[in-house]
C-alpha cells in the first residue's frame, strides 16, 4: 500500500515554522513514538518539513498561506 499525505492548511498568526504541524501530528504518534522529520522535497523548501512516524502510512505536511497575500479583505476570505 502507498503512503497518504495529510496537509494542514492555515494562515493564522505569526508562528514559528512547523509549530501547527508538530502540534497536530503529535496526536497521531504510535506506540514507538519514533518520529522522522525530513525536508519537504515536493516544493524544495528547506524551512518546511515532512513529519512521519515509524510503521504509519501517513506523511504530515504544513502549508501556510498568509504571507502570500498582499492585503486581506472580507471578499478574499469569503471566496
mmCIF file as gemmi writes it, N, C-alpha and C atoms, coordinates in Angstrom:
data_model
loop_
_atom_site.group_PDB
_atom_site.id
_atom_site.type_symbol
_atom_site.label_atom_id
_atom_site.label_alt_id
_atom_site.label_comp_id
_atom_site.label_asym_id
_atom_site.label_entity_id
_atom_site.label_seq_id
_atom_site.pdbx_PDB_ins_code
_atom_site.Cartn_x
_atom_site.Cartn_y
_atom_site.Cartn_z
_atom_site.occupancy
_atom_site.B_iso_or_equiv
_atom_site.pdbx_formal_charge
_atom_site.auth_seq_id
_atom_site.auth_asym_id
_atom_site.pdbx_PDB_model_num
ATOM 1 N N . UNK Axp A 1 ? 0.834 -1.176 0 1 0 ? 1 A 1
ATOM 2 C CA . UNK Axp A 1 ? 0 0 0 1 0 ? 1 A 1
ATOM 3 C C . UNK Axp A 1 ? 0.878 1.239 0 1 0 ? 1 A 1
ATOM 4 N N . UNK Axp A 2 ? 0.44 2.303 -0.693 1 0 ? 2 A 1
ATOM 5 C CA . UNK Axp A 2 ? 1.198 3.545 -0.781 1 0 ? 2 A 1
ATOM 6 C C . UNK Axp A 2 ? 1.058 4.404 0.459 1 0 ? 2 A 1
ATOM 7 N N . UNK Axp A 3 ? 1.702 5.54 0.408 1 0 ? 3 A 1
ATOM 8 C CA . UNK Axp A 3 ? 1.65 6.471 1.53 1 0 ? 3 A 1
ATOM 9 C C . UNK Axp A 3 ? 0.538 7.492 1.296 1 0 ? 3 A 1
ATOM 10 N N . UNK Axp A 4 ? 0.057 8.11 2.37 1 0 ? 4 A 1
ATOM 11 C CA . UNK Axp A 4 ? -1.011 9.098 2.301 1 0 ? 4 A 1
ATOM 12 C C . UNK Axp A 4 ? -0.497 10.408 2.885 1 0 ? 4 A 1
ATOM 13 N N . UNK Axp A 5 ? -0.706 11.508 2.157 1 0 ? 5 A 1
ATOM 14 C CA . UNK Axp A 5 ? -0.295 12.828 2.641 1 0 ? 5 A 1
ATOM 15 C C . UNK Axp A 5 ? -1.441 13.473 3.4 1 0 ? 5 A 1
ATOM 16 N N . UNK Axp A 6 ? -1.127 14.023 4.552 1 0 ? 6 A 1
ATOM 17 C CA . UNK Axp A 6 ? -2.078 14.809 5.336 1 0 ? 6 A 1
ATOM 18 C C . UNK Axp A 6 ? -1.52 16.23 5.321 1 0 ? 6 A 1
ATOM 19 N N . UNK Axp A 7 ? -2.286 17.165 4.749 1 0 ? 7 A 1
ATOM 20 C CA . UNK Axp A 7 ? -1.81 18.543 4.59 1 0 ? 7 A 1
ATOM 21 C C . UNK Axp A 7 ? -2.623 19.458 5.497 1 0 ? 7 A 1
ATOM 22 N N . UNK Axp A 8 ? -1.937 20.173 6.357 1 0 ? 8 A 1
ATOM 23 C CA . UNK Axp A 8 ? -2.555 21.15 7.247 1 0 ? 8 A 1
ATOM 24 C C . UNK Axp A 8 ? -2.402 22.507 6.563 1 0 ? 8 A 1
ATOM 25 N N . UNK Axp A 9 ? -3.53 23.144 6.238 1 0 ? 9 A 1
ATOM 26 C CA . UNK Axp A 9 ? -3.511 24.444 5.564 1 0 ? 9 A 1
ATOM 27 C C . UNK Axp A 9 ? -4.029 25.49 6.535 1 0 ? 9 A 1
ATOM 28 N N . UNK Axp A 10 ? -3.257 26.55 6.721 1 0 ? 10 A 1
ATOM 29 C CA . UNK Axp A 10 ? -3.706 27.632 7.597 1 0 ? 10 A 1
ATOM 30 C C . UNK Axp A 10 ? -2.991 28.92 7.249 1 0 ? 10 A 1
ATOM 31 N N . UNK Axp A 11 ? -3.527 30.021 7.75 1 0 ? 11 A 1
ATOM 32 C CA . UNK Axp A 11 ? -2.926 31.325 7.549 1 0 ? 11 A 1
ATOM 33 C C . UNK Axp A 11 ? -3.046 32.169 8.788 1 0 ? 11 A 1
ATOM 34 N N . UNK Axp A 12 ? -3.032 31.526 9.912 1 0 ? 12 A 1
ATOM 35 C CA . UNK Axp A 12 ? -3.285 32.25 11.158 1 0 ? 12 A 1
ATOM 36 C C . UNK Axp A 12 ? -2.007 32.717 11.832 1 0 ? 12 A 1
ATOM 37 N N . UNK Axp A 13 ? -2.02 33.955 12.272 1 0 ? 13 A 1
ATOM 38 C CA . UNK Axp A 13 ? -0.974 34.495 13.125 1 0 ? 13 A 1
ATOM 39 C C . UNK Axp A 13 ? 0.439 34.4 12.603 1 0 ? 13 A 1
ATOM 40 N N . UNK Axp A 14 ? 1.356 34.88 13.39 1 0 ? 14 A 1
ATOM 41 C CA . UNK Axp A 14 ? 2.778 34.742 13.058 1 0 ? 14 A 1
ATOM 42 C C . UNK Axp A 14 ? 3.359 33.711 14.012 1 0 ? 14 A 1
ATOM 43 N N . UNK Axp A 15 ? 3.647 32.572 13.467 1 0 ? 15 A 1
ATOM 44 C CA . UNK Axp A 15 ? 4.118 31.453 14.276 1 0 ? 15 A 1
ATOM 45 C C . UNK Axp A 15 ? 5.491 31.02 13.815 1 0 ? 15 A 1
ATOM 46 N N . UNK Axp A 16 ? 6.104 30.207 14.624 1 0 ? 16 A 1
ATOM 47 C CA . UNK Axp A 16 ? 7.349 29.581 14.207 1 0 ? 16 A 1
ATOM 48 C C . UNK Axp A 16 ? 6.996 28.544 13.148 1 0 ? 16 A 1
ATOM 49 N N . UNK Axp A 17 ? 7.848 28.382 12.118 1 0 ? 17 A 1
ATOM 50 C CA . UNK Axp A 17 ? 7.577 27.354 11.112 1 0 ? 17 A 1
ATOM 51 C C . UNK Axp A 17 ? 7.41 25.984 11.764 1 0 ? 17 A 1
ATOM 52 N N . UNK Axp A 18 ? 6.413 25.271 11.364 1 0 ? 18 A 1
ATOM 53 C CA . UNK Axp A 18 ? 6.138 23.891 11.75 1 0 ? 18 A 1
ATOM 54 C C . UNK Axp A 18 ? 5.453 23.739 13.108 1 0 ? 18 A 1
ATOM 55 N N . UNK Axp A 19 ? 5.166 24.826 13.829 1 0 ? 19 A 1
ATOM 56 C CA . UNK Axp A 19 ? 4.503 24.703 15.137 1 0 ? 19 A 1
ATOM 57 C C . UNK Axp A 19 ? 3.154 24.013 15.023 1 0 ? 19 A 1
ATOM 58 N N . UNK Axp A 20 ? 2.329 24.462 14.078 1 0 ? 20 A 1
ATOM 59 C CA . UNK Axp A 20 ? 0.995 23.859 13.915 1 0 ? 20 A 1
ATOM 60 C C . UNK Axp A 20 ? 1.094 22.396 13.53 1 0 ? 20 A 1
ATOM 61 N N . UNK Axp A 21 ? 2.012 22.084 12.62 1 0 ? 21 A 1
ATOM 62 C CA . UNK Axp A 21 ? 2.146 20.707 12.154 1 0 ? 21 A 1
ATOM 63 C C . UNK Axp A 21 ? 2.628 19.779 13.267 1 0 ? 21 A 1
ATOM 64 N N . UNK Axp A 22 ? 3.61 20.219 14.021 1 0 ? 22 A 1
ATOM 65 C CA . UNK Axp A 22 ? 4.102 19.382 15.133 1 0 ? 22 A 1
ATOM 66 C C . UNK Axp A 22 ? 3.004 19.123 16.159 1 0 ? 22 A 1
ATOM 67 N N . UNK Axp A 23 ? 2.248 20.164 16.465 1 0 ? 23 A 1
ATOM 68 C CA . UNK Axp A 23 ? 1.161 20.026 17.43 1 0 ? 23 A 1
ATOM 69 C C . UNK Axp A 23 ? 0.089 19.059 16.914 1 0 ? 23 A 1
ATOM 70 N N . UNK Axp A 24 ? -0.298 19.208 15.658 1 0 ? 24 A 1
ATOM 71 C CA . UNK Axp A 24 ? -1.329 18.345 15.071 1 0 ? 24 A 1
ATOM 72 C C . UNK Axp A 24 ? -0.858 16.899 14.969 1 0 ? 24 A 1
ATOM 73 N N . UNK Axp A 25 ? 0.308 16.687 14.377 1 0 ? 25 A 1
ATOM 74 C CA . UNK Axp A 25 ? 0.779 15.323 14.116 1 0 ? 25 A 1
ATOM 75 C C . UNK Axp A 25 ? 1.105 14.559 15.392 1 0 ? 25 A 1
ATOM 76 N N . UNK Axp A 26 ? 1.448 15.261 16.467 1 0 ? 26 A 1
ATOM 77 C CA . UNK Axp A 26 ? 1.768 14.557 17.715 1 0 ? 26 A 1
ATOM 78 C C . UNK Axp A 26 ? 0.57 13.775 18.256 1 0 ? 26 A 1
ATOM 79 N N . UNK Axp A 27 ? -0.639 14.156 17.84 1 0 ? 27 A 1
ATOM 80 C CA . UNK Axp A 27 ? -1.838 13.422 18.259 1 0 ? 27 A 1
ATOM 81 C C . UNK Axp A 27 ? -1.926 12.039 17.627 1 0 ? 27 A 1
ATOM 82 N N . UNK Axp A 28 ? -1.12 11.774 16.607 1 0 ? 28 A 1
ATOM 83 C CA . UNK Axp A 28 ? -1.204 10.504 15.88 1 0 ? 28 A 1
ATOM 84 C C . UNK Axp A 28 ? 0.027 9.629 16.058 1 0 ? 28 A 1
ATOM 85 N N . UNK Axp A 29 ? 0.858 9.942 17.029 1 0 ? 29 A 1
ATOM 86 C CA . UNK Axp A 29 ? 2.038 9.115 17.279 1 0 ? 29 A 1
ATOM 87 C C . UNK Axp A 29 ? 1.617 7.721 17.705 1 0 ? 29 A 1
ATOM 88 N N . UNK Axp A 30 ? 2.33 6.742 17.21 1 0 ? 30 A 1
ATOM 89 C CA . UNK Axp A 30 ? 2.044 5.364 17.613 1 0 ? 30 A 1
ATOM 90 C C . UNK Axp A 30 ? 2.852 5.001 18.854 1 0 ? 30 A 1
ATOM 91 N N . UNK Axp A 31 ? 2.779 3.771 19.236 1 0 ? 31 A 1
ATOM 92 C CA . UNK Axp A 31 ? 3.421 3.313 20.468 1 0 ? 31 A 1
ATOM 93 C C . UNK Axp A 31 ? 4.928 3.573 20.488 1 0 ? 31 A 1
ATOM 94 N N . UNK Axp A 32 ? 5.577 3.464 19.361 1 0 ? 32 A 1
ATOM 95 C CA . UNK Axp A 32 ? 7.035 3.599 19.342 1 0 ? 32 A 1
ATOM 96 C C . UNK Axp A 32 ? 7.487 5.036 19.572 1 0 ? 32 A 1
ATOM 97 N N . UNK Axp A 33 ? 6.626 5.992 19.272 1 0 ? 33 A 1
ATOM 98 C CA . UNK Axp A 33 ? 6.926 7.422 19.428 1 0 ? 33 A 1
ATOM 99 C C . UNK Axp A 33 ? 8.138 7.849 18.613 1 0 ? 33 A 1
ATOM 100 N N . UNK Axp A 34 ? 8.549 7.036 17.638 1 0 ? 34 A 1
ATOM 101 C CA . UNK Axp A 34 ? 9.691 7.382 16.8 1 0 ? 34 A 1
ATOM 102 C C . UNK Axp A 34 ? 9.216 8.246 15.634 1 0 ? 34 A 1
ATOM 103 N N . UNK Axp A 35 ? 9.604 9.518 15.658 1 0 ? 35 A 1
ATOM 104 C CA . UNK Axp A 35 ? 9.183 10.47 14.641 1 0 ? 35 A 1
ATOM 105 C C . UNK Axp A 35 ? 10.338 10.774 13.709 1 0 ? 35 A 1
ATOM 106 N N . UNK Axp A 36 ? 10.018 10.9 12.422 1 0 ? 36 A 1
ATOM 107 C CA . UNK Axp A 36 ? 11.001 11.277 11.414 1 0 ? 36 A 1
ATOM 108 C C . UNK Axp A 36 ? 10.623 12.644 10.869 1 0 ? 36 A 1
ATOM 109 N N . UNK Axp A 37 ? 11.599 13.511 10.734 1 0 ? 37 A 1
ATOM 110 C CA . UNK Axp A 37 ? 11.384 14.832 10.165 1 0 ? 37 A 1
ATOM 111 C C . UNK Axp A 37 ? 12.405 15.013 9.054 1 0 ? 37 A 1
ATOM 112 N N . UNK Axp A 38 ? 11.922 15.254 7.843 1 0 ? 38 A 1
ATOM 113 C CA . UNK Axp A 38 ? 12.83 15.402 6.714 1 0 ? 38 A 1
ATOM 114 C C . UNK Axp A 38 ? 12.4 16.596 5.869 1 0 ? 38 A 1
ATOM 115 N N . UNK Axp A 39 ? 13.322 17.183 5.086 1 0 ? 39 A 1
ATOM 116 C CA . UNK Axp A 39 ? 12.957 18.332 4.264 1 0 ? 39 A 1
ATOM 117 C C . UNK Axp A 39 ? 11.812 17.994 3.315 1 0 ? 39 A 1
ATOM 118 N N . UNK Axp A 40 ? 10.976 18.979 3.048 1 0 ? 40 A 1
ATOM 119 C CA . UNK Axp A 40 ? 9.859 18.813 2.115 1 0 ? 40 A 1
ATOM 120 C C . UNK Axp A 40 ? 10.422 18.861 0.7 1 0 ? 40 A 1
ATOM 121 N N . UNK Axp A 41 ? 10.661 17.731 0.117 1 0 ? 41 A 1
ATOM 122 C CA . UNK Axp A 41 ? 11.264 17.66 -1.219 1 0 ? 41 A 1
ATOM 123 C C . UNK Axp A 41 ? 10.266 17.959 -2.33 1 0 ? 41 A 1
ATOM 124 N N . UNK Axp A 42 ? 8.981 17.964 -2.016 1 0 ? 42 A 1
ATOM 125 C CA . UNK Axp A 42 ? 7.967 18.219 -3.029 1 0 ? 42 A 1
ATOM 126 C C . UNK Axp A 42 ? 8.052 19.656 -3.531 1 0 ? 42 A 1
ATOM 127 N N . UNK Axp A 43 ? 8.19 20.62 -2.616 1 0 ? 43 A 1
ATOM 128 C CA . UNK Axp A 43 ? 8.267 22.021 -3.041 1 0 ? 43 A 1
ATOM 129 C C . UNK Axp A 43 ? 9.681 22.584 -2.952 1 0 ? 43 A 1
ATOM 130 N N . UNK Axp A 44 ? 10.622 21.829 -2.447 1 0 ? 44 A 1
ATOM 131 C CA . UNK Axp A 44 ? 12.015 22.26 -2.395 1 0 ? 44 A 1
ATOM 132 C C . UNK Axp A 44 ? 12.281 23.354 -1.378 1 0 ? 44 A 1
ATOM 133 N N . UNK Axp A 45 ? 11.477 23.447 -0.347 1 0 ? 45 A 1
ATOM 134 C CA . UNK Axp A 45 ? 11.638 24.456 0.691 1 0 ? 45 A 1
ATOM 135 C C . UNK Axp A 45 ? 12.243 23.802 1.922 1 0 ? 45 A 1
ATOM 136 N N . UNK Axp A 46 ? 13.411 24.264 2.329 1 0 ? 46 A 1
ATOM 137 C CA . UNK Axp A 46 ? 14.082 23.639 3.467 1 0 ? 46 A 1
ATOM 138 C C . UNK Axp A 46 ? 13.482 24.051 4.804 1 0 ? 46 A 1
ATOM 139 N N . UNK Axp A 47 ? 12.662 25.143 4.833 1 0 ? 47 A 1
ATOM 140 C CA . UNK Axp A 47 ? 12.025 25.547 6.078 1 0 ? 47 A 1
ATOM 141 C C . UNK Axp A 47 ? 10.87 24.632 6.441 1 0 ? 47 A 1
ATOM 142 N N . UNK Axp A 48 ? 10.172 24.124 5.447 1 0 ? 48 A 1
ATOM 143 C CA . UNK Axp A 48 ? 9.058 23.228 5.727 1 0 ? 48 A 1
ATOM 144 C C . UNK Axp A 48 ? 9.562 21.796 5.679 1 0 ? 48 A 1
ATOM 145 N N . UNK Axp A 49 ? 8.925 20.962 6.449 1 0 ? 49 A 1
ATOM 146 C CA . UNK Axp A 49 ? 9.394 19.593 6.563 1 0 ? 49 A 1
ATOM 147 C C . UNK Axp A 49 ? 8.235 18.615 6.477 1 0 ? 49 A 1
ATOM 148 N N . UNK Axp A 50 ? 8.58 17.384 6.236 1 0 ? 50 A 1
ATOM 149 C CA . UNK Axp A 50 ? 7.614 16.29 6.284 1 0 ? 50 A 1
ATOM 150 C C . UNK Axp A 50 ? 7.811 15.59 7.613 1 0 ? 50 A 1
ATOM 151 N N . UNK Axp A 51 ? 6.713 15.319 8.293 1 0 ? 51 A 1
ATOM 152 C CA . UNK Axp A 51 ? 6.773 14.569 9.545 1 0 ? 51 A 1
ATOM 153 C C . UNK Axp A 51 ? 6.092 13.226 9.324 1 0 ? 51 A 1
ATOM 154 N N . UNK Axp A 52 ? 6.735 12.164 9.755 1 0 ? 52 A 1
ATOM 155 C CA . UNK Axp A 52 ? 6.144 10.83 9.667 1 0 ? 52 A 1
ATOM 156 C C . UNK Axp A 52 ? 6.576 10.032 10.894 1 0 ? 52 A 1
ATOM 157 N N . UNK Axp A 53 ? 5.856 8.954 11.141 1 0 ? 53 A 1
ATOM 158 C CA . UNK Axp A 53 ? 6.127 8.107 12.296 1 0 ? 53 A 1
ATOM 159 C C . UNK Axp A 53 ? 6.392 6.679 11.837 1 0 ? 53 A 1
ATOM 160 N N . UNK Axp A 54 ? 7.167 5.96 12.62 1 0 ? 54 A 1
ATOM 161 C CA . UNK Axp A 54 ? 7.508 4.573 12.319 1 0 ? 54 A 1
ATOM 162 C C . UNK Axp A 54 ? 6.235 3.733 12.208 1 0 ? 54 A 1
ATOM 163 N N . UNK Axp A 55 ? 6.168 2.896 11.194 1 0 ? 55 A 1
ATOM 164 C CA . UNK Axp A 55 ? 5.056 1.966 10.961 1 0 ? 55 A 1
ATOM 165 C C . UNK Axp A 55 ? 3.712 2.65 10.702 1 0 ? 55 A 1
ATOM 166 N N . UNK Axp A 56 ? 3.724 3.84 10.119 1 0 ? 56 A 1
ATOM 167 C CA . UNK Axp A 56 ? 2.489 4.501 9.7 1 0 ? 56 A 1
ATOM 168 C C . UNK Axp A 56 ? 2.582 4.815 8.216 1 0 ? 56 A 1
ATOM 169 N N . UNK Axp A 57 ? 1.439 4.878 7.547 1 0 ? 57 A 1
ATOM 170 C CA . UNK Axp A 57 ? 1.423 5.176 6.116 1 0 ? 57 A 1
ATOM 171 C C . UNK Axp A 57 ? 1.179 6.656 5.841 1 0 ? 57 A 1
ATOM 172 N N . UNK Axp A 58 ? 1.118 7.476 6.879 1 0 ? 58 A 1
ATOM 173 C CA . UNK Axp A 58 ? 0.804 8.892 6.72 1 0 ? 58 A 1
ATOM 174 C C . UNK Axp A 58 ? 2.055 9.761 6.806 1 0 ? 58 A 1
ATOM 175 N N . UNK Axp A 59 ? 2.123 10.767 5.933 1 0 ? 59 A 1
ATOM 176 C CA . UNK Axp A 59 ? 3.135 11.811 5.99 1 0 ? 59 A 1
ATOM 177 C C . UNK Axp A 59 ? 2.396 13.116 6.219 1 0 ? 59 A 1
ATOM 178 N N . UNK Axp A 60 ? 2.871 13.942 7.135 1 0 ? 60 A 1
ATOM 179 C CA . UNK Axp A 60 ? 2.189 15.182 7.506 1 0 ? 60 A 1
ATOM 180 C C . UNK Axp A 60 ? 2.962 16.378 6.974 1 0 ? 60 A 1
ATOM 181 N N . UNK Axp A 61 ? 2.24 17.287 6.303 1 0 ? 61 A 1
ATOM 182 C CA . UNK Axp A 61 ? 2.82 18.498 5.726 1 0 ? 61 A 1
ATOM 183 C C . UNK Axp A 61 ? 2.028 19.706 6.2 1 0 ? 61 A 1
ATOM 184 N N . UNK Axp A 62 ? 2.668 20.88 6.18 1 0 ? 62 A 1
ATOM 185 C CA . UNK Axp A 62 ? 2.001 22.12 6.554 1 0 ? 62 A 1
ATOM 186 C C . UNK Axp A 62 ? 2.122 23.111 5.398 1 0 ? 62 A 1
ATOM 187 N N . UNK Axp A 63 ? 1.01 23.795 5.084 1 0 ? 63 A 1
ATOM 188 C CA . UNK Axp A 63 ? 1.04 24.874 4.095 1 0 ? 63 A 1
ATOM 189 C C . UNK Axp A 63 ? 0.506 26.129 4.761 1 0 ? 63 A 1
ATOM 190 N N . UNK Axp A 64 ? 1.346 27.144 4.869 1 0 ? 64 A 1
ATOM 191 C CA . UNK Axp A 64 ? 0.983 28.415 5.483 1 0 ? 64 A 1
ATOM 192 C C . UNK Axp A 64 ? 0.843 29.428 4.359 1 0 ? 64 A 1
ATOM 193 N N . UNK Axp A 65 ? -0.319 30.047 4.222 1 0 ? 65 A 1
ATOM 194 C CA . UNK Axp A 65 ? -0.603 30.891 3.066 1 0 ? 65 A 1
ATOM 195 C C . UNK Axp A 65 ? -0.66 32.38 3.336 1 0 ? 65 A 1
ATOM 196 N N . UNK Axp A 66 ? -0.724 32.843 4.568 1 0 ? 66 A 1
ATOM 197 C CA . UNK Axp A 66 ? -0.958 34.263 4.865 1 0 ? 66 A 1
ATOM 198 C C . UNK Axp A 66 ? 0.097 35.176 4.233 1 0 ? 66 A 1
ATOM 199 N N . UNK Axp A 67 ? 1.338 34.763 4.189 1 0 ? 67 A 1
ATOM 200 C CA . UNK Axp A 67 ? 2.4 35.616 3.646 1 0 ? 67 A 1
ATOM 201 C C . UNK Axp A 67 ? 2.329 35.764 2.127 1 0 ? 67 A 1
ATOM 202 N N . UNK Axp A 68 ? 1.468 34.985 1.459 1 0 ? 68 A 1
ATOM 203 C CA . UNK Axp A 68 ? 1.337 35.045 0.005 1 0 ? 68 A 1
ATOM 204 C C . UNK Axp A 68 ? 0.321 36.088 -0.459 1 0 ? 68 A 1
ATOM 205 N N . UNK Axp A 69 ? -0.412 36.693 0.463 1 0 ? 69 A 1
ATOM 206 C CA . UNK Axp A 69 ? -1.462 37.644 0.115 1 0 ? 69 A 1
ATOM 207 C C . UNK Axp A 69 ? -1.025 39.043 0.541 1 0 ? 69 A 1
ATOM 208 N N . UNK Axp A 70 ? -1.107 40.006 -0.406 1 0 ? 70 A 1
ATOM 209 C CA . UNK Axp A 70 ? -0.698 41.383 -0.109 1 0 ? 70 A 1
ATOM 210 C C . UNK Axp A 70 ? -1.604 42.038 0.92 1 0 ? 70 A 1
ATOM 211 N N . UNK Axp A 71 ? -2.899 42.004 0.668 1 0 ? 71 A 1
ATOM 212 C CA . UNK Axp A 71 ? -3.855 42.589 1.615 1 0 ? 71 A 1
ATOM 213 C C . UNK Axp A 71 ? -5.05 41.661 1.719 1 0 ? 71 A 1
ATOM 214 N N . UNK Axp A 72 ? -5.558 41.52 2.891 1 0 ? 72 A 1
ATOM 215 C CA . UNK Axp A 72 ? -6.682 40.612 3.11 1 0 ? 72 A 1
ATOM 216 C C . UNK Axp A 72 ? -7.954 41.433 3.302 1 0 ? 72 A 1
ATOM 217 N N . UNK Axp A 73 ? -8.946 41.144 2.456 1 0 ? 73 A 1
ATOM 218 C CA . UNK Axp A 73 ? -10.229 41.799 2.587 1 0 ? 73 A 1
ATOM 219 C C . UNK Axp A 73 ? -11.289 40.727 2.876 1 0 ? 73 A 1
ATOM 220 N N . UNK Axp A 74 ? -12.452 41.166 3.316 1 0 ? 74 A 1
ATOM 221 C CA . UNK Axp A 74 ? -13.521 40.235 3.593 1 0 ? 74 A 1
ATOM 222 C C . UNK Axp A 74 ? -13.904 39.456 2.334 1 0 ? 74 A 1
ATOM 223 N N . UNK Axp A 75 ? -13.875 40.114 1.193 1 0 ? 75 A 1
ATOM 224 C CA . UNK Axp A 75 ? -14.208 39.457 -0.076 1 0 ? 75 A 1
ATOM 225 C C . UNK Axp A 75 ? -13.256 38.298 -0.365 1 0 ? 75 A 1
ATOM 226 N N . UNK Axp A 76 ? -11.966 38.48 -0.097 1 0 ? 76 A 1
ATOM 227 C CA . UNK Axp A 76 ? -10.997 37.404 -0.328 1 0 ? 76 A 1
ATOM 228 C C . UNK Axp A 76 ? -11.21 36.244 0.631 1 0 ? 76 A 1
ATOM 229 N N . UNK Axp A 77 ? -11.604 36.541 1.847 1 0 ? 77 A 1
ATOM 230 C CA . UNK Axp A 77 ? -11.836 35.477 2.835 1 0 ? 77 A 1
ATOM 231 C C . UNK Axp A 77 ? -13.051 34.667 2.443 1 0 ? 77 A 1
ATOM 232 N N . UNK Axp A 78 ? -14.114 35.328 1.979 1 0 ? 78 A 1
ATOM 233 C CA . UNK Axp A 78 ? -15.34 34.64 1.593 1 0 ? 78 A 1
ATOM 234 C C . UNK Axp A 78 ? -15.142 33.78 0.358 1 0 ? 78 A 1
ATOM 235 N N . UNK Axp A 79 ? -14.356 34.25 -0.596 1 0 ? 79 A 1
ATOM 236 C CA . UNK Axp A 79 ? -14.114 33.48 -1.813 1 0 ? 79 A 1
ATOM 237 C C . UNK Axp A 79 ? -13.233 32.327 -1.471 1 0 ? 79 A 1
